[in-house]
C-alpha cells in the first residue's frame, strides 16, 4: 500500500510524522480524494498550522494530482494547503548512487557517472531533448554494462517526465532531503524487520505499527528532550541526522575555493588531522569520501558545503529559476504582437515575481536553495520592459 507522510521539523531538524495517508494506489484519481480532506483536517486540528511546502517525488503525481478537480473545483495542492509545491529528487539520487556503488568499483568513474546523471536531470540547460543527454551518457560510459542495464530498465522510460517536472516545479534543497532520509531509514527499519514478514500484506498491521510502536518512538524522544528523564533510553538516530550535524560544523572548518568549485574540503570534527573531500559541491549530486556517504547516504559534510554555497551564492542557480529566466528572456527579445497575449505575459511575470519571493522565504527556512540576487532584478527589469512595450 502506498504510504504518504506529512512531516514537520523539530529544533534538531528531525522529520517528525504528524499524519500518514494510506491509499490503494498513487494514481491521480485516488490522490485527489484525500488532498482536500487532509488540508481541512489540518485546519480543524489547529488553525494556526501552516504547511511550509508540499514535496512531491513522483513526476506523474506532479502533473496529474496537482491539477485535479476536488469537490467540482480546480483544487491544486498549492491551493489546498496554501503553500509552495516543490519537487523532491531525494529517492532518485539515492537509487542512482546506491546502484553505482554496487555495480562500479572505480571511485573516479563513480563520481563522473554521478555527475553526468545530474546533468541528465538538468539537461534542459544544454539540450532540448532529455534523451539526447541519456544517449550521450550511455556512449561515454558504455563499458559500465551492469549499471546501464539497470538504468535502461528502471529509469530510461521515465527520464523525460522527470525533466519536464523539473522544468515546471522548483526543486527542494538538500537539507530537508537529509531529514527525510533519516525518517525513511527509521521507518524501513521498523516496518521491514524480517520477524514481521508474514504481516506485511495486512493493512491492519501497518496501521497498528505506525500508530503505536512507530509513533511512540517520537513521543518518547520528545518526552526525554523536554524532561531530561530516561536519557539513557533515547534513540541516538534522533540526534544524528545529517542536517542537524551540519549545523554544528563551524564555517572555518570548510575549505571552499569559490574560483574552483570542482571540490571542497571539510575538516573532521573528531580528528583535526583529517579532511573529507566533497566533489561537485553545492549540487544535489555532490559526493563525499566519508564512510557514511560511501554507503549511499547524504552526509553532514555534503549538507554543510551546500549550505555555505547557498549562503555565499557561489553555487549554480536553482534549475527552475534558470528555466523561468530563459522563458522570460525569450519573451523579452520576442514580445508577442497580440496585445491580449502581451497582457497575459505581463500578468504571468508579476505572478512569477511573487512566486520567487515565496521561494526566498522557503530558502531562509532551509527548504529551498537560495536564488541569486541578480534574478530578482532581472525579473523587475523584464516587467518594466514588458510594460513599456505595451
Buried (B, 14 or more C-beta within 10 A) or exposed (E): EEEBBBBEBBEBBBBBBEEBBEBEEBBBEEBBEBBBEBBEEBEEEEEEEEBBBBBBBBBBBBBBBBBBEBEEEEBBBBBBBEBBBBBBBBBBBBBBBEBBBEBBEEEEBBBBBBBBBBBBBBBBEEBEEBBEBBEBBBEEBEEBEEBBEBBEEEBBEBBBBBBBBBBBBBBBBBBBBBBBBBBBEBBEEBBEEEEBEEEEEEEEBBEEBBEEEBBEBBEBBBBBBEEEEEEEEBEEBBBBBBBBBBBEBEEEBBBBEEEEBEBBBBBBBEEEEEBBBBBBBBBBBBBBBBEBBBEBBBBBBBBBBBBBBBEEBBBBBBBBBBBBBEBBEEBBEEBEEEEEEBEEBBEBBBEBBEBBEBBBEBBEEBBBBBBBEEBBEBBEEBBEBBEEEE
